[in-house]
Amino acid sequence: MDLLNEVAAAFGGRSRPLVVCGVNGRSCTGKDDALWFAGKDWRALSHRDWTAHPEAIHFLTPEAFRYYLPSILALSIETPEEWLWPADSLLMALDRSPAPEYWDEFILTRLLGLGDSEYAVLEKWLLFIAEHASYSHSIDRAFDTVGLLRRHAKQPYAAVSQ
């Protein structure tokens, strides 16, 4: 199975979120990029959509982030030579301390708790990016972080953040 099909298979069971925008109890305004994604299928998104709404990744609810994450993975696999802002933001989020107690809310609420197959695809994506694209963040640290997330996925939020 090729990597694009693996992304679709791993994330295919996720439901489209009802609420797409909101961080730390803050509601989104009509100007927020994340609102544009409401009701959209992750499979139908394009590179241009993410480029037109670059800040969305930071304001998507955890459920929306997890739903739209495979579009970021798939688009950066399809055209690895084209820099994609949300892929860079994802790498930045994963380029973390190896000590989970230093992780912020973004990584704890959006990337902790993915399914095992989703983590496996995320690791394969990182290996693909390392070979085919050039991003400024540490792929090695990102890979290590995914491994830590995978191990901690079954622990409650409070146990990891303390």
C-alpha positions as CSV (number, residue, x, y, z in Angstrom):
1,M,0.0,0.0,0.0
2,D,1.4,3.4,-0.9
3,L,1.7,6.1,1.7
4,L,-1.3,8.2,0.4
5,N,-3.5,5.1,0.8
6,E,-2.1,4.5,4.2
7,V,-3.0,8.0,5.3
8,A,-6.5,7.6,4.0
9,A,-6.9,4.2,5.7
10,A,-5.4,5.3,9.0
11,F,-7.5,8.5,9.3
12,G,-10.6,7.4,7.3
13,G,-12.7,6.6,10.3
14,R,-12.6,10.1,11.7
15,S,-15.9,12.0,11.6
16,R,-16.1,15.5,10.2
17,P,-16.2,17.8,13.3
18,L,-19.2,19.9,14.1
19,V,-17.1,22.7,15.6
20,V,-13.9,23.6,13.8
21,C,-12.7,26.7,15.5
22,G,-11.8,27.6,19.0
23,V,-8.8,27.7,21.3
24,N,-8.8,28.0,25.1
25,G,-12.5,28.7,25.3
26,R,-12.2,31.5,22.8
27,S,-14.8,31.5,20.0
28,C,-13.7,32.3,16.6
29,T,-14.8,35.4,14.6
30,G,-15.7,35.5,10.9
31,K,-12.2,36.5,10.1
32,D,-10.5,33.4,11.5
33,D,-9.0,31.1,8.9
34,A,-10.2,27.9,10.7
35,L,-13.8,28.8,10.1
36,W,-13.3,28.4,6.4
37,F,-12.8,24.6,7.0
38,A,-16.3,24.1,8.5
39,G,-18.2,21.4,6.7
40,K,-15.3,20.6,4.3
41,D,-14.1,17.1,3.7
42,W,-10.3,16.7,4.3
43,R,-10.0,14.7,1.1
44,A,-11.2,17.6,-1.0
45,L,-8.7,20.2,0.4
46,S,-6.0,21.5,-1.8
47,H,-2.6,23.1,-1.3
48,R,-4.2,26.4,-2.3
49,D,-6.8,26.0,0.4
50,W,-4.2,25.7,3.1
51,T,-2.1,28.5,1.6
52,A,-5.2,30.8,1.6
53,H,-5.9,30.0,5.3
54,P,-2.4,29.6,6.8
55,E,-3.3,30.3,10.4
56,A,-6.1,27.7,10.6
57,I,-3.9,24.9,11.9
58,H,-3.4,26.9,15.1
59,F,-7.1,27.6,15.8
60,L,-8.7,24.3,14.8
61,T,-10.4,22.5,17.7
62,P,-8.6,19.3,18.7
63,E,-11.2,17.3,16.9
64,A,-11.0,19.4,13.8
65,F,-7.2,19.3,13.9
66,R,-7.2,15.5,14.0
67,Y,-9.8,15.4,11.2
68,Y,-7.9,17.8,8.9
69,L,-4.4,16.4,9.7
70,P,-4.5,13.8,7.0
71,S,-5.0,16.5,4.3
72,I,-1.7,18.1,5.5
73,L,0.1,14.8,5.3
74,A,-1.4,13.8,1.9
75,L,-0.8,17.2,0.3
76,S,2.8,17.3,1.4
77,I,3.3,13.7,0.1
78,E,1.7,14.6,-3.3
79,T,3.9,17.6,-3.9
80,P,6.9,17.4,-1.5
81,E,8.8,20.0,-3.5
82,E,6.2,22.7,-2.6
83,W,6.6,24.1,0.9
84,L,3.3,23.8,2.8
85,W,2.8,26.1,5.8
86,P,0.7,23.7,7.9
87,A,3.3,20.9,7.3
88,D,6.0,23.2,8.5
89,S,3.8,24.1,11.5
90,L,3.2,20.4,12.2
91,L,6.9,19.7,12.1
92,M,7.5,22.7,14.5
93,A,4.9,21.3,16.9
94,L,6.6,17.9,16.8
95,D,10.2,19.3,17.2
96,R,9.8,19.2,21.0
97,S,11.6,18.4,24.1
98,P,11.9,14.7,24.9
99,A,10.3,15.5,28.3
100,P,6.5,15.4,28.0
101,E,6.1,17.6,31.1
102,Y,7.4,20.5,28.9
103,W,4.8,19.9,26.2
104,D,2.3,22.7,25.7
105,E,-1.5,22.4,25.4
106,F,-1.4,22.3,21.6
107,I,0.6,19.0,21.4
108,L,-1.2,17.5,24.4
109,T,-4.7,18.2,23.1
110,R,-4.2,17.7,19.4
111,L,-1.5,15.1,18.9
112,L,-1.7,13.0,22.1
113,G,-4.3,10.3,21.8
114,L,-4.2,9.5,18.1
115,G,-4.7,5.9,17.1
116,D,-1.8,3.6,16.7
117,S,-2.2,3.4,13.0
118,E,-2.3,7.2,12.8
119,Y,1.0,7.4,14.7
120,A,2.5,4.8,12.4
121,V,1.5,6.8,9.3
122,L,2.8,10.0,11.0
123,E,6.2,8.3,11.4
124,K,6.2,7.1,7.8
125,W,5.3,10.7,6.7
126,L,8.3,12.0,8.7
127,L,10.6,9.5,7.0
128,F,9.1,10.6,3.6
129,I,9.6,14.3,4.3
130,A,13.2,13.6,5.4
131,E,13.9,12.1,2.0
132,H,11.8,14.2,-0.3
133,A,11.4,17.7,1.1
134,S,13.4,20.4,2.9
135,Y,11.9,21.8,6.1
136,S,13.9,23.6,8.7
137,H,12.8,21.6,11.7
138,S,14.4,18.6,13.2
139,I,12.9,15.4,11.7
140,D,14.9,13.3,14.2
141,R,13.3,15.1,17.2
142,A,9.9,15.1,15.5
143,F,10.2,11.3,15.0
144,D,11.2,10.9,18.7
145,T,8.3,13.0,19.7
146,V,5.8,10.8,17.7
147,G,7.3,7.8,19.5
148,L,6.8,9.4,22.9
149,L,3.2,10.4,21.9
150,R,2.5,6.9,20.8
151,R,3.7,5.5,24.1
152,H,1.8,8.0,26.2
153,A,-1.4,7.9,24.1
154,K,-3.2,5.6,26.5
155,Q,-2.3,7.7,29.6
156,P,-4.7,10.4,30.7
157,Y,-3.9,14.0,29.9
158,A,-3.1,14.9,33.5
159,A,-0.6,12.0,33.9
160,V,1.5,13.3,30.9
161,S,1.3,17.0,31.7
162,Q,2.6,16.7,35.2
